[in-house]
Amino acid sequence: MKLILAGLVLVLVLVVGAQAQLYKLPGQAFQGSHDMWRAYRDMKKANTIGADKYFHARGNYDAANRGPGGRWAAKVISNARERIQRIDWRGENDEEADQEANRWGRNGGDPNVYRPRGLDSKY
């Protein structure tokens, strides 16, 4: 009987703990979306040849560090952007390279791996 009661208490604690984190997801997603926008804006400002992969990785990295909601937002935004660009003008080779940088950043990889020479240090 004590074992069953202990098991029920453990399940209750795990369920309540998981639900307590759910309210954070929308805020994380919003902040992650902002991180993605900031990376895009910085990429446009930098206007540096070969820097797009760095900004892909950096936006995803920053967003994913917000938590599960930020990671979700980064994935949705990255995938949508690549689909739109595929339809718009770019080929599949560039899309796959961008997606690789997206995954790298989202999985905690250092965005500086993609940093090109000549990119302003403020980025």
Rosetta silent file (secondary structure, phi, psi, omega in degrees, C-alpha in Angstrom):
SEQUENCE: MKLILAGLVLVLVLVVGAQAQLYKLPGQAFQGSHDMWRAYRDMKKANTIGADKYFHARGNYDAANRGPGGRWAAKVISNARERIQRIDWRGENDEEADQEANRWGRNGGDPNVYRPRGLDSKY
SCORE:     score description
SCORE:     0.000 S_00000001
   1 L     0.000  -43.414  179.890    0.000    0.000    0.000 S_00000001
   2 H   -64.379  -36.055  179.009    2.811    2.393    0.896 S_00000001
   3 H   -65.113  -41.159  177.944    4.527    1.627   -2.398 S_00000001
   4 H   -64.931  -44.420  178.952    1.363    2.439   -4.355 S_00000001
   5 H   -62.304  -43.367  178.405    0.902    5.679   -2.417 S_00000001
   6 H   -63.049  -39.802  177.865    4.545    6.648   -2.988 S_00000001
   7 H   -63.837  -43.107  178.149    4.128    5.903   -6.711 S_00000001
   8 H   -63.780  -40.856  178.305    1.009    8.060   -6.919 S_00000001
   9 H   -63.902  -42.599  179.404    2.756   10.934   -5.125 S_00000001
  10 H   -62.006  -45.955  178.752    5.712   10.658   -7.508 S_00000001
  11 H   -61.417  -43.913  179.755    3.419   10.712  -10.568 S_00000001
  12 H   -60.728  -44.346  179.211    1.530   13.690   -9.131 S_00000001
  13 H   -62.940  -42.358  179.650    4.755   15.604   -8.531 S_00000001
  14 H   -65.904  -41.985 -179.501    5.967   14.884  -12.072 S_00000001
  15 H   -66.295  -46.166  179.887    2.655   15.888  -13.660 S_00000001
  16 H   -64.063  -41.249  178.396    2.386   19.109  -11.657 S_00000001
  17 H   -62.492  -40.836  179.453    6.016   19.943  -12.407 S_00000001
  18 H   -68.248  -40.644  179.798    5.498   19.410  -16.127 S_00000001
  19 H   -68.701  -32.155  179.174    2.331   21.500  -16.153 S_00000001
  20 H   -64.106  -27.653  178.782    4.056   24.276  -14.241 S_00000001
  21 H   -82.104  -21.222 -176.682    6.481   24.626  -17.152 S_00000001
  22 H   -62.267  -33.638 -178.277    3.740   24.761  -19.809 S_00000001
  23 L   -67.890  -17.751  179.918    2.779   28.341  -18.998 S_00000001
  24 L   -80.898  -20.550 -174.692    6.303   29.441  -19.959 S_00000001
  25 H   -56.798  -47.477 -179.744    6.091   28.126  -23.541 S_00000001
  26 H   -61.225  -41.107  178.022    4.229   31.083  -25.101 S_00000001
  27 H   -64.347  -41.751  177.677    6.659   33.602  -23.593 S_00000001
  28 H   -63.479  -41.211  179.741    9.640   31.557  -24.705 S_00000001
  29 H   -64.812  -41.613  178.384    8.184   31.288  -28.203 S_00000001
  30 H   -62.822  -46.868  179.467    7.605   35.049  -28.352 S_00000001
  31 H   -64.932  -38.990  177.521   11.145   35.787  -27.158 S_00000001
  32 H   -63.915  -38.226  176.040   12.538   33.192  -29.548 S_00000001
  33 H   -62.717  -39.805  177.444   10.669   34.822  -32.416 S_00000001
  34 H   -64.004  -40.387  177.280   12.241   38.120  -31.429 S_00000001
  35 H   -60.883  -41.360  179.085   15.697   36.480  -31.449 S_00000001
  36 H   -65.363  -42.655  178.795   15.056   35.205  -34.957 S_00000001
  37 H   -63.018  -42.627 -179.881   13.905   38.655  -36.103 S_00000001
  38 H   -62.212  -41.069  178.452   16.978   40.286  -34.549 S_00000001
  39 H   -64.113  -41.191  178.526   19.293   37.856  -36.357 S_00000001
  40 H   -64.094  -46.448  179.025   17.509   38.572  -39.654 S_00000001
  41 H   -60.390  -44.114  178.807   17.682   42.330  -39.098 S_00000001
  42 H   -63.815  -37.419  178.817   21.386   42.113  -38.202 S_00000001
  43 H   -62.115  -43.335  179.216   22.047   40.018  -41.309 S_00000001
  44 H   -65.727  -40.744  178.790   20.461   42.701  -43.472 S_00000001
  45 H   -66.349  -42.201 -176.728   22.407   45.467  -41.701 S_00000001
  46 H   -63.677  -39.767  178.171   25.713   43.603  -41.884 S_00000001
  47 L    46.635   50.058 -177.490   25.333   43.090  -45.644 S_00000001
  48 L  -113.106  127.370 -179.921   28.382   40.807  -45.628 S_00000001
  49 L   -61.561  132.298  176.816   28.879   38.165  -48.298 S_00000001
  50 L    83.514    6.864 -176.321   28.815   34.667  -46.818 S_00000001
  51 L   -92.604   -7.409 -173.679   27.344   35.724  -43.461 S_00000001
  52 H   -61.286  -39.004 -179.659   23.866   34.246  -43.902 S_00000001
  53 H   -64.047  -37.872  177.560   24.765   30.854  -42.383 S_00000001
  54 H   -60.434  -47.070 -177.732   26.208   32.596  -39.322 S_00000001
  55 H   -70.134  -31.927  172.618   22.991   34.550  -38.780 S_00000001
  56 H   -60.348  -50.789 -178.336   20.882   31.426  -39.331 S_00000001
  57 H   -63.499  -42.878 -177.581   22.884   29.612  -36.661 S_00000001
  58 H   -65.617  -43.793  178.822   22.888   32.603  -34.305 S_00000001
  59 H   -61.001  -45.343  179.440   19.135   33.207  -34.514 S_00000001
  60 H   -66.553  -39.748  178.993   18.367   29.551  -33.867 S_00000001
  61 H   -61.376  -50.981 -178.627   20.950   29.362  -31.073 S_00000001
  62 H   -61.677  -45.056 -178.817   19.578   32.420  -29.272 S_00000001
  63 H   -64.584  -44.727 -178.498   15.967   31.312  -29.667 S_00000001
  64 H   -64.576  -29.396  178.262   16.625   27.729  -28.522 S_00000001
  65 L   -70.738   -9.919  175.441   18.368   29.029  -25.419 S_00000001
  66 L   -73.973  -23.112 -177.696   15.042   30.547  -24.346 S_00000001
  67 L   127.701 -172.460 -177.252   13.702   27.059  -23.693 S_00000001
  68 H   -57.596  -35.991  178.495   11.384   24.609  -25.438 S_00000001
  69 H   -66.773  -40.199  177.735    9.076   27.382  -26.656 S_00000001
  70 H   -67.637  -39.165  177.836   11.961   29.282  -28.212 S_00000001
  71 H   -62.974  -42.522  177.744   13.298   26.127  -29.820 S_00000001
  72 H   -61.198  -47.486 -179.023    9.854   25.441  -31.298 S_00000001
  73 H   -60.334  -42.694 -179.876    9.585   29.002  -32.643 S_00000001
  74 H   -61.179  -41.993 -178.850   13.060   28.775  -34.205 S_00000001
  75 H   -66.754  -45.245 -179.053   12.179   25.527  -35.961 S_00000001
  76 H   -63.299  -47.297 -178.131    8.837   26.806  -37.280 S_00000001
  77 H   -64.954  -44.818 -179.611   10.298   30.115  -38.477 S_00000001
  78 H   -61.359  -45.993 -179.088   13.362   28.490  -40.055 S_00000001
  79 H   -65.821  -41.543  179.287   11.319   25.882  -41.912 S_00000001
  80 H   -64.174  -42.663 -178.982    8.774   28.431  -43.125 S_00000001
  81 H   -62.969  -42.268 -179.655   11.493   30.780  -44.338 S_00000001
  82 H   -67.422  -37.571  178.291   13.256   28.044  -46.274 S_00000001
  83 H   -65.297  -42.291  179.336   10.005   26.892  -47.902 S_00000001
  84 H   -63.815  -42.782 -178.853    9.178   30.437  -48.962 S_00000001
  85 H   -69.197  -30.852  177.372   12.667   30.947  -50.374 S_00000001
  86 H   -64.049  -43.801  178.967   12.496   27.645  -52.250 S_00000001
  87 H   -68.141  -39.276 -173.281    9.337   28.808  -53.979 S_00000001
  88 H   -70.128  -57.543 -173.631   10.702   32.316  -54.437 S_00000001
  89 L  -163.634  -17.931 -171.881   14.144   31.883  -55.989 S_00000001
  90 L   -96.445  155.572 -179.057   16.726   29.697  -54.285 S_00000001
  91 L   -86.293  176.205 -177.364   17.708   26.139  -55.029 S_00000001
  92 H   -71.189  -29.900 -179.215   17.725   23.086  -52.803 S_00000001
  93 H   -62.580  -45.380  179.592   21.503   23.122  -52.249 S_00000001
  94 H   -68.431  -35.955  178.652   21.392   26.489  -50.512 S_00000001
  95 H   -61.681  -44.504 -178.955   18.302   25.453  -48.580 S_00000001
  96 H   -66.171  -37.734  177.656   20.045   22.390  -47.163 S_00000001
  97 H   -65.646  -39.936  177.264   23.102   24.427  -46.164 S_00000001
  98 H   -64.977  -43.128 -179.847   20.839   26.947  -44.414 S_00000001
  99 H   -64.931  -34.466  176.447   18.941   24.159  -42.657 S_00000001
 100 H   -62.828  -44.088  177.702   22.216   22.640  -41.498 S_00000001
 101 H   -65.244  -38.255  177.339   23.170   25.993  -39.923 S_00000001
 102 H   -60.300  -49.506 -179.530   19.678   26.242  -38.407 S_00000001
 103 H   -63.694  -40.195  179.277   19.956   22.798  -36.814 S_00000001
 104 H   -56.280  -51.526 -179.547   23.510   23.519  -35.644 S_00000001
 105 H   -66.189  -42.669 -179.280   22.395   26.613  -33.745 S_00000001
 106 H   -63.122  -29.503 -179.152   19.175   25.054  -32.453 S_00000001
 107 L   -92.142   12.516  174.278   21.140   22.118  -31.039 S_00000001
 108 L    92.121    6.265  178.401   23.507   24.382  -29.109 S_00000001
 109 L   -70.266  147.701 -179.064   26.357   24.562  -31.625 S_00000001
 110 L   -68.012  118.485  179.665   28.522   27.683  -31.556 S_00000001
 111 H   -60.751  -23.509 -177.718   27.311   30.053  -34.317 S_00000001
 112 H   -64.605  -13.575  174.288   30.862   31.374  -34.722 S_00000001
 113 H   -59.059  -31.447 -177.775   31.694   28.213  -36.670 S_00000001
 114 H   -97.915    1.983 -176.863   29.874   29.952  -39.549 S_00000001
 115 L   -67.632  123.146  178.902   31.294   33.442  -38.935 S_00000001
 116 L   -83.860  156.981  174.243   32.882   34.760  -42.136 S_00000001
 117 L   -65.113  143.432  177.671   36.001   36.868  -42.203 S_00000001
 118 L    90.675   -5.466  177.781   35.233   40.541  -42.348 S_00000001
 119 L   -75.051  129.656 -179.033   32.001   40.390  -40.371 S_00000001
 120 L   -52.105  138.131 -176.383   31.826   43.328  -37.967 S_00000001
 121 L   -67.356  -15.007  178.574   32.647   42.289  -34.402 S_00000001
 122 L   -69.935  -13.116  177.169   29.412   43.862  -33.092 S_00000001
 123 L   -98.735    0.000    0.000   27.614   40.840  -34.503 S_00000001
